[in-house]
Amino acid sequence: MKMQRVAVLLLSGLAVLLVAADEQKPAAGKPDADGFISLFDGKTLDGWEGLEGFWTVKDGAIDGHETKEHSAQTFLVYKPRQFSDFELHAKYRFVSKDGNSGIQFRSKVIDPQTFRVGGYQADMDGTRAYDGGVYDEAGVAGGRGIMGPRGERIIWKADGSKQAEKLDKGSDELKKEIKENDWNEYVIVAKGNHITLSVNGHVTSEMTDDSPQALKDGVLALQLHQGYTMEVQFKDIKIKPLDSK
């Protein structure tokens, strides 16, 4: 969303691009004492890009909003870099009673014009039906739909088959830990082939992906799902890259 200021000077017949110093700074700040890098400054969408008219900053949070009549399957994409192994923390809430959203990770932009993104998604929705599960957005991870349902530990094997077992808390029990019309904290840990999602301190989904369609790295993005009149917000977004060894 940030426009870059560029000046062109002609020196000895050569065009030289000068970018203002403050424009060269990466959107992400320096790591804190725990190694986390903030991805959102609470004031601007610096470092993020999305479809005009769907994203803004409101009350110190990234605000995604649309009406059913003017909706799109679109995403706000974090542009400065891609991530492979990491621990990500973010708070989210649905201002509207309905809607669907998610945090994309190890994903790719499949339509730059509409900011359509596909890949692993930490799912969430206004009715708390899907929060805490892993979804294969746009089929980029092999068209596997709900890959890691809330309340389950899933192993996707190299032959494409999967093995499932229940976590200590089931989906219905975990749903009670998710707040309506209030802030929830998502934690995503992706290291190698293993992914763990937690909401409000409770592990909601574990997934090991050894399939040929497993995603190793990619962009981070926030979703607005087409077909809703909705408003969703995100804040306190920070990430710690992890050693893959």
Sequence and secondary structure as in RCSB ss.txt:
>XXXX:A:sequence
MKMQRVAVLLLSGLAVLLVAADEQKPAAGKPDADGFISLFDGKTLDGWEGLEGFWTVKDGAIDGHETKEHSAQTF
LVYKPRQFSDFELHAKYRFVSKDGNSGIQFRSKVIDPQTFRVGGYQADMDGTRAYDGGVYDEAGVAGGRGIMGPR
GERIIWKADGSKQAEKLDKGSDELKKEIKENDWNEYVIVAKGNHITLSVNGHVTSEMTDDSPQALKDGVLALQLH
QGYTMEVQFKDIKIKPLDSK
>XXXX:A:secstr
     EEEEEETTEEEEEE HHHHS SS    TTS EES  SS  TTEE  TTSEEEETTEEEEEEBTTB  SEE
EEEEEEEESSEEEEEEEEESSSS EEEEEEEEEEEETTTTEEEEEEEEEETTSSSTT EEEETTTTSS SEEE T
TEEEEE TTS EEEEE SS HHHHHTTS SSS EEEEEEEETTEEEEEETTEEEEEEEE STT    EEEEEEE 
TT  EEEEEEEEEEEE    
